[in-house]
Amino acid sequence: MNDTLAGWALVLGLTAMGFWLGERPGWFGRLGPTLWVLSLGLLASNGLGLRLPESVAEGVNGPLTSVAIVLLLLAVDGRRVWEEGRSLIAPFAAAVVVTCLAALLGALLLGPALGADTPPLAGLFTATYTGGSLNFVSVARALAVRPDLVTLATAADQLVFTVWFLLSLLLGHRRQNNLNLETEAGALDPGARFIPLVWRHWRQWGGQALACLALAVLTMLAATALTAWLEPLLPQVPGLGIVVLTSLALVVAQIPGLRCKALAYPLGLLAIHPFFAVIGLSAAVMALLGEGLNVLIYAALVVAVQAVGVLALARWRRWGLVDTLVSSQAAVGGPSTALALATSCGRQDLAVPGVAVGLIGYMLGTYLGLLMAALVAAPIPT
């Protein structure tokens, strides 16, 4: 119990400190709270040796992040989703193709050093960097990868993902992603600061904020119950939980006259930041500098080639920078991280499309991972 309380205090403390630093004037504020929370998590884990209890990580990644996703989606206008989301399809497809090519390149370059571990690692990294952790676990089970290799691959995946997410935030960050302030029309303007908003308007909006949170929690609980009912009927559907959660939240968001739309977005941004703290706290750098170094190099190579390739294509094809980064994160981290990056960069319009292409990755990732493992393991004809 004490470890759990300490873990929650650590996550919430890092989140609060990140918001405080993100509200400072000058250089501190320009980085924004998301980058600060993630960086503080990395520092606490790798500089101070702090570790997060598994129960706390599950609580943040599960119910709390689900509520945050619902809140962010409650602000979505469904009539604009397809029009605004078409820009992600081509960058996401490019990210998937380049990832597969990068996994092959890594197998060729690192095969002599990795030996018999090359095919399973090729499968694991292809799966997770075209879909997400769900696909990583599925491929690990399907290939019966030995536990110590799974542990090293998981640590490498988490670290490389965290670094690329940090770089994506730096590349895609805008001045207006410091959350919201009231406009003359009574809505919320993405671009103002969250702390003054809370202190100045809590009496005016406090009841509405509580109602919005209650609606998000009820939607999350309903989605959880619906998922539990559907799982025996649809056992082969990957990522069923996020599909149900996203769909139900979008349905609720389209209810005419829903009054909490304006507050849902800033509350969702606040609620999703503990997720970034957990990401930083989960990235173990030191564990990979010994026997896992070649595994780390392989993971870094795959993501680096994907990042450079997709950004080069974006410049050639004139894709939007944030659109491309969100598409890349949908492949590397899955729907939740695509949504998180989109909202952190002030692109609420890309939140649902980011989830949509991330779900496509969930559907493809396991098959691509298994195919890559088989391809790398196949003997080269002479």
N, C-alpha and C positions, 0 to 999 in steps of 0.2 A: 504493500500500500504506500509506504514512504517513497519507494523508488518511483512509483507511478505518479504521485503528487509532484515529486521533484522533476520528473520528466515533463509533465505538463507545464510546470512553472518555467522550466528552461525554454520550451517552445514558445510559450506566450511572452516570456521576457525578451527573447530574441526578436519576436515579431514587433513588440512594442518599441524596442530600441531601434529596430530598422525603420519604423514609421517616424520615430523622433528624429533620427538622422536624415531621413528623406524629406522632412519638413524644414530643415535648416536652410538658411539663405546661402547663396553662392554654390561652390563646387559640391558640397554635401547634398544639397537639395537637387542638383541637376542629375545625380545618379538615380534618384527615385527610391522609394521604400523597397520595391521588389529586389533590386540588386543588393541593397544593404542587408535585407533579411537573409538572402541566400549566402552572401559573403560571411556574415556573422556566424551562420551555421557551419560553414566550412572551417572557419577559424576556431570555433568552439570544439569541433570534432578532432581536427588534425593538429591544432596548436595547443589546446588545453587538455586533450584526451577525454573529453566528455562523451558519454555514450547514452543513447536514448533507449529506454525499455521498449521491447517489442509491442507491448500493449498500447503504449502511447502512440507509436508510429502507426499502428493499425487504427487507432481512434481518429487520428488526424487524416490519414489517407482514406479512411472509410467514411463514417458518418459526417464528420466536419467538412471534408472536401465535397461530399455529395450535396450537402446543404449549400455550400458556396456555389457549386455548379448550377443548382436550381435557381439561386438568387440571380446569378449572371444571366441565365436563360430567360428569367421572367421579364427582363428588359427588352427582349427580342421582338421585333415586328416581323412576324412570319411572312408577310407579303413581300418583304425585301430580301429574304434569305437567298433564293436562287440567283437573283440578279446580281447580288453582291458576292456570291460564293463561287461563281464560275471561274474567277481569276485564280483559284487555288488548284484546279484540276490538273492543269499542265505542269506546274511546279511540283506537285505531289507525285505525279507519274514519273517525272524526271528524277526525283529523289529516290524513288523505289528502284528504278533501272540503274542509276549510278551506284546505289548501295550494293546491288548484286554484283556489279562489275568490280567494285572495290573489295568485296569479300573474296572474289576470285584472285584479284591481284595480291591481296594479303596472304592467301594460301600459297601462291607461287613464291612470294618473297620470304615468308616465314616458315614455310613447310619444313625445311631442313632442321630448323631449331625446335619446332613444336612437335615434329614426328607424328605419332599416331593420334595426337590430340588435334591435329589440323582439321579433319573433317567435322568432328562435333563442334569445334569452335566456329568454323565457317557457317554451320547451320544455326548455331545460337545467335551469332552476331547478325547474320542476315535476317533472322526472324525478328529480333528485337529492334533492329534499325529500319525495318520496313513496316513494323506493326507496333510492338510495345512489349512490356514485361509479360503480358499474358501469353504472347507467342513464344517468348523465351522459355517460360515454364513448360509450355506444351511440347516444344521441341526437346527440351532436356528430358522430359518423361518418355517421349517417343523413342529417343535414341539411347535411353538408359545411361546417360552420361554420369560418370563417377562423381560422388559428392564433392571431393576436393576441387575438381576442375569446375564444377558448377559454382562453388563458392568464389573461386578466383575470377571466373567470367562475370559473375554478378557484381563483384567489387569493381572490376574494370568498366563494366557497362555503366554503373552508377557514377563513377568518377568522370568518364568521358562525356556522358550525357550532361552532367552538371556543368562542366567546362563549356560545352557547346551552348547550353542554355544561357550561361552568363554572357558569352560572346554575342548570342542572338539578342539579348536584352540591350547590350551596349550598342549594337548596330541598329536596332529598331526603336531605341528609346526616343521619345519625343517629350517636349516640354509639357504638353498637356496631359501626360499620363500620371499626374500627381493627384488623381481623383477629382472630386467634384465640389462645385459651389452653386449657390442658387442663382438662377437667371431671372430676368424681369418677368418672364412668363410663368415663373414658379416651378420650372423644371430644374434639372441639374446640368451644369455645364462641365463636361470632362475637361479638366485642366486646373481646377482649383484644389486647395489642400483639404485634407480630411479632418484634421484636428480642429481648426477653426469652425468648420461646418458643424461638428458635433456640439461644441460648446455654445455656439451662437444660436443654434436652431433646435436643441434637444426638446425644449418645451413645445415648440410648434410641431415637430415631427416625431416626437418620442413614441406616441401611441401608434402612429402609422408605421414606424420602424418595427415595433413589436409585432404588429399585425402581419407585416411583411415576413418577418422571421418565422412566425407561427405558420404562415402559409407554406413557406419553404420546407419547414420541418415536416409538416403533414404530407406534402408532396413527396419528400424523400421516403417517409415511412410507407406511403402507398406504393411507391415504386419498388421498395424492398419486398413488400408482401406480394406484389404482382410478379416480381422476378422469381420469388420462391415457388409460386404456383406454376409459372411457365417453364422452369428449368427441367422438370421431369418430362414435359411435353416436347421441349426443344433442346435436347441435350447437346446437339452438335453446333449450336449457334455460338460463335465466339463473341465474348464481350456482351453477353445478353444483359447484364446489369446496367452497363452504361447506355445501351440502346433503349432500355425501358425508362431509365431515369431521364435521359435527354428527351425522349418522345413525350413522356408525361408532362415534363416541365414546359415544353413548347406548347402543348395543348392548353395547359393552365394559363400560359402567357397570353394566349389569344382570346381569353374571356373578355367580352366587351365591358368597358368601364372599370377595369382593374386599376385601383388607385395607387398601388404600391410600385408601379413601374419605375417611377423616377428614383425612388430610394433603393430599389433592388440592386441596381448596378454598383453603387458605392459600397453597399453592405456586402455584396458578393466579393468585391475586390478585397475588402477587409478580411472576410472569412477565409479567403483562399491563401492568404499569406503564411499561415502556419504550415501549409503544404511545402512552401519554399524553404522554411526553416528545417523541416524534416529532410528534404533533399540534401541540404548542406550538411546536416548532422550525419547522414547515412553514407557520405562519400569518404571512404577510408583510403587515404593516399599511401600511408606507410606500408600497409599490408601488401601492396603491389610492387614495391621497390625491390623485393627479393626474388623468390621463385616465380612470382606472377608477372615479372617485367615483360616477358615476351607476349603474354596474354594481353597486358595493357597496351603494348605497342600495336598489336593486331586490332584491338577495339578502336584505338586512336586513329589508326590508318584508315579504317572503314569510314568513320565519321568525318575525318578531315577530307578525304577524297570526295565524299558526298557533299560536304559543305562547299568546297572549292568548285566542284563541278556544277552544282545547282546555282551558285551565285554567278558563275561565268555564263551559264545559260540564261540566267535572269537578265544579265546585262545585254546579251546578244538579242534576246527575244523581247526586251523591254518590259519584263514583268516588274510589278511593284516590289520594293525591297521587303516590306513587312509581310506582304502576301507570300513571298518566297520563303522567308524565315518561318512563318507559321506553318507552311506546307512541310518544310524540313522537320520542324518539331513534331508535326503530326506523324511523320514516319519514324523519327528517332525515339520519341517519348510516348506517342499515342494521343488519344483525343483530349485527355485532361490537360496535358502540357501544351498542346496547341491552343486550347481555349485560354489557358493561363497566360501564355505569351501574347496572344491577340489582345486580351484585355489589359495587360500590363503595358503594352505599347499604345494604348489609347484607340485600338481598332475594334470596338465592340461589334462592328458589322461583320468581322471575320470570326467571331466566336463560334457560332453554329456551323458555318462552313468548315472551320477547323476541326470541329468534332466530327462532322460528316466524313471528311477525307480520312481522319484518324480511324474511324470505324471501318472504312474500306481497308485500311492497313491491317486492322485486326483480322479481317476475313482472309487477307492474302498472306500475312506474315508467316504463319505456321507452314503452309504449303511451300512457300519459297524457301524457308529454312531447311525443310526436309529435302527438297530438291537440291539445294546447294550442298548439303552434307553428302548426298549420294553422288553428286557430280565430282566433288573434290576427292571422294574415296575411290572413285572409279579408276582403274588402271589406265595409264596413258598408252594408246596404241603405238606400236613401233613399226 
